[in-house]
Amino acid sequence: MVEMTAAMGRLGTESAFEVLARANALAAEGRDIINLGIGQPDFKTPDHIVDAAQKALRDGHHGYTPANGIPELREAVAADIATHRGVEVDPGCVMIVPGGKVTMFFAILMFGDPSTEIIYPNPGFPIYESVINFTGAKAVPMALHEANGFSFSADEVLALITPRTRLLILNSPANPTGGYVPREEMDRLAAGLEAHPDVAVLSDEIYGRMLYDGRRHVSLLEYESLRDRVIMLDGWSKTYAMTGWRMGYGVWPKALVDPATRLSINCHSCVNASAQYAGIAALQGPQDAVDAMMAAFDERRKIILRELNQIAGFSCVEPAGAFYAFPNIAETGYTARALQDKLLNEAGVALIAGTSFGAQGEGYIRFSYANSTENILKAIERIKACL
């Protein structure tokens, strides 16, 4: 057998897709499976966005596009950032990529090697730690605590920085916890980072439009002192129910635009042409579908929070954003992985073990409430019966 590089042995995976495959296999056998594992909206992409992609195809947009995206889309992204984040960005610093993961992959590749350290949230999106390990850099976990709603402490984060630190990864609102970092904590972090000018920041803001109870998203782009080293990640997947379209973007510091462009050319050449025109329609068209989706998510959030706290051995803090609940299941006596497998195999409910998001996720399990209220209530009843 051919031998791969050692780096491939360090590359992890995203367990949500593994659980999805197992759930689909059980469903193919005739089992009734309720999937509260996968993190994608259960809504259709709005019609006007689909229509824009179809029109683009009919109009002949079938060829290569610029590696960084068509100018009209980059301008639309810059205008949307000004509207929703109150920050003016140069469209020339916007990089359109096939999905949000590409921006994080490029950023981690740029700053990760065996001589460096990268700080990442734990529990957090599993691809952060996976790609850090792939580069050979030291993955330094930034622990998120249930006691403060899975926000972080700026002082704790700053204390993790060493002379070898080259990148800090942040995610608010957060996957898998639904946690949210308030402005006062972001202010303290931004002020503290002024003493560490060699540390770049990857700010994963893919859930930035998904907040509840009047909370306002705080973007790292708002801090002028950090603008020359913040890479902001966002996209269309969550906000516009466009997961399968594979559309994301990064806002890069000017000094990193050329390296990011070269990575795009080497990796994927460019993004699907018609999808980019759909992206323009999403940003510039009516937003009522987004509002309706968020209203539904908020209703489900309240229901799942109430129901989870009625399961013996479960306790759940209120999610502030995204569409995830992350209950503490330590009192059930099961490990996170054991409970995940038990509930899938015996109750027909697909969930994701907290340890899929890092070692700090032991004792927790992730519920995605991107499913109908009916299915959520049915899943809770099955869990109660199983336990």
N, C-alpha and C positions, 0 to 999 in steps of 0.2 A: 504493500500500500504506500502511496506517495505520502511524504511527510510535510505537514504544514508548518508555518512559522509558530513560534511560541506565543506570539501576540494573539493568534486565533483562539488559543486555549484560554485566554483571559477575557474573551468577548462573551458577555452574558446575553440575556434575552429579555423579552417583555412577557411576563407570565400571563397577562390578560389574554394574549392570543393563544397560549397553550390551553388555558381553561376553556376558551371559546371553542377550540378544536375538539376537546373532550366532550363539552356540552353538545356540540353538533353531532358527534359520533353517537352519543346516547340517544339524541333525538332521532337519528336515522334508524336506531333500533326500535323505535316506537315509544320511547320514554317521553313523558311530558316534562320539559325542562323550562324553568323560568330563569332567564339570564339577567342577573343584576351585577354581572362582572364587567362586561366590556364598556369602555368609556366613550360611547358615541350617542349623540342625540337620537331619539326614536322618532324624529320628525323628517318629513321630506324636505329636500332643498326647495325653497320657494320657486314658484313657476316662472317668475320674471328672470330669475338667474338661469334656469334651464333654457328659457327662450333665447337669452343672450348668447349662450354657447351654441345653440342650434343655428342662430343667425350668423355667427362667426364662421361656422363650417360652410353654410350656404354661400357666404360672401367670399369664400376662397382662402380663409386663414388656415392653411394646411401645412405651412412650412416652418423652418427654424425661426426662432425669435432671438433677440439679444440674450446673452447669457444671464444678464441681471434682470430681465423682464422687459416687456414692452413699455415705452415711455408713458403711455396713457395710464397704465395700471400703477406704475411707480408714483405718478403724480396723484392719482386717486388715493393711494395709501397715505401719502404725505398730508393730503387734505383731511383724511379721516383721522389721522393722529392729531392734527390741529383741533378738530372738532371734539374728539372724545378724551384727549389727554392734555389739551391746552398747550401743546408744544409744537413749534415750527421746526420741521426737519427738511433737509435738502433731498429732493427726490433722487438725486444722484447717489445718496447713501442708502437707498432702499434696494434690497436684493430679493427678487422673487425666486422662490425655491419650491421643489415638489414636496411640501409638507414641513411641519414645524421641526421635525427631527433633524432635517438637513442643517438648519442654522446651528443647533446645539452640537451636531457632529463636527461641523467646520470649526466652530469656536474652540471646542476641546482639542481638536487636532492641532490648531494653531499654537496652543499654549501648553499642551501636555507632552512631556518626554520624561525619561527616567531621572532627570535632574530637578524636576519641578513637583509642586504640590497643587492640587485643585480642591477647593472646598465646595461641598455640595449638600443639599438638604437630605436628611434621613430621619423618618421615612420620606421618600421622594420618588419622583419618576425614575424607574429603574435604569433607563438608558443613560442617565448621567453617570452613575457609577460604572456601568458596563464600558462605556467609551473611555472614561478616565483610565480604567485598568488596561484597556486595549493599547493606549498610548504608552503605557509603562510609567505614567506619573503616579504619585502617591495620592490615593483618594482619601480626603480628610472629611469625615462626616460632621455635619452641622446638625446637632440633635434638635428635633422639634418636640415640644412637650405638650401633652394634653392639658396640663394645668393652665396654660395661657392660650387655649384654643388653637394650638399648633402653630402659633406665630413663632418668631425667633426673638432671642434677646440680642440686641445689637452689641452689647458688651461681650457676650459669649462668642459671637461671630468674630469680632475684632481680635479677641484673645487667641483665635486659632491661626491667625496670620503669622507666617514666619518669613525669613528672607527667601525661602524657596517658593512661596506662594505666588502663582502667576494668574490664577483665575478664581473668581468667586461666583457660584451659581445660585441664583435666587428664583423663587417661584411663588407668586402671590397674585390672585388666589391659587390655592395649591391642590395638586394631585399627589397623594390619594386622600388627603385629610379634609379638604374643604376649608383649610385655614386661610387666614387673611392677616397681612402685616399692616397695622395702622400707621398713619402718617408720622406720629411722634417717634416710633421705632425706626422708620425709614430715615427720618431726619437725623437721628443719632448715628445711624450707620453711615450715612453720607458724610456727615461731619468727621467721623472717625476715619473714613477711607482717605481723607485728604492727607493723612500722615503716611499713606501707603500708595504713592503714585505709580508704582510698578505693577499693581494688581488690577487686571481687567475684570469686568463684571458682565456675566451673561444673565440678563433679566428675562426669564420666561414668563410672558404675560398673555399666554394663549387663552386664559379664562378672564381676561381683564374686563369684559362686558358682562360677566356672570357674577354679580354681587347682589346681596339681599339687604332688606331693612334700611335702605337709604345709604349704605356704605358707598364711598367713592374710591375708585381705583387710584392707587398711587404708583406712578410710573417712575422708574429710575431716570428716564429721559428728562424729567422735570428738574433735575439737579445739575445746574450749569457747571459745577466743579467736577462732575463726573462725565460730562458729555463726550470727552475725547477718549473714553475707555469703556463706555457702556455699549454692549451689543443687545438690542432689544428684539425678542422673538415674539411673533404673533402670527395669525393666519385666519383662515376661513372655516376650518373644520368644525369647531365647536359653536361659534356664534351663529353661523349660517347653515348648520347641519350639512356640511360639505366634506365629511371625512373621506369619502371615496374619491373625491376630486383631486386630492393630494396637492393642496395649495397652501403655502405658507410664505412668510417673509421675515427678513431680518432688517433692522436698521443698524448700520455699522458706522463706527467712527471713520472719518475720511481716510485716515492712514491705513485702515484695514479693508477698504473697499476693493482695492486691486487684488490683494491676496485672496479675498473671498470670491472674487470674480474668476480668478485662475482656478480655484478649487471647483467652482461650478463647471467651468469648461472641461476640466479633467474628469469630473464625476458624471454629470448628466447632460451636458451641453446647454440645455435650456428647458423651460417648462412648457407643457402642452399649450399650444397657441389658443385654441378655443376656450380652454379653462380660464385663461387670463382675461378674456373678454367677459366671461361669467363673473370673475372677481370684480371687475369694474362695476357691473350691474349690481352686485351685492352691496358694495360700498356706497354707490350713488343712488340706488333705487330706494323704494319704500322700506322702512324698518319695522313695519307693524308685525311681520312674522317673527322677528327677533323678540319683540315685546311680548307677543302671545306665548312664545316658547318659554321665556323667562317667567311669565306668570304661572305657567303650568309647572315648571320646575320648583317654583317657590311653594306652591300648594303641596306638591309631592314631598318637598323637604320637610315641611311641618308634619305631614302624616308619618313619614318614615322615622323622624326623630321621636315622635310620640310612641310609635309602635315598638321601636327598638328598645326604648327604655322600659318597656313592659315585659321584655323577655328575661327570664331568670338567668342571671350571670352576665347580662349585657348592661353596659352603661355608655351613653353617647353624648358628647358635647355637641352643641349646635353648629352645623356647618355655616360658615359665613359666605362662602362662594363656591363656584363650580357646580357640579352635580354629584358629589360624593358625600357619603357619611362614613365615618371611621370609628365604629364603636369599639370600646374596650371589652374584650371577651375573656379576660384572665380568670374571672370567677367561675367560668364554665368548667375549668379544669382541663381544657383542651389547648394544645398548641395551635397557633394560627393555621399552619398547614394541615394538621389533623382535622380541624373543624371545617376548613375549606373542602377537603376531600369527603368528609362524612356528609356534609349538607348537599354536595353535588350527587354523590352516589345513593344516599338514602332518602333525601328529601326532594331531589330534583331541582335544587336551587344553586345556580352558578354564582359564586362570589370569589373574591381574590384575597388570599392570605396576606396579612400585613407584612410578613417577611419577604414577600415579592418586591417590596419597596425599600428594603434595607433591614439591617439587623435591629434597628430601633422600632421596627414594625411588629416585633413579636408581642403577642397579647392583643392584637387588633386584627380586624378583618374589614375589607373595603366593600361597601355597597354602592353601586351606581343607581341613582334614582332616575336615570334616563330610560324609564320604562313606564308603562301605564300605572295609574293608581290601583286599578283592579289587580294587576299582576304583583304589585308591591304588597298589597294586603294578602293576597293568596300566598305569596312567598313567606311572609311573616307567620302565617298560620301553619304552614308546613314546617318552618323552623321550630316553632313552639312544640308542635307534635313530636318532632324528631328528637328534641332535647328533653 
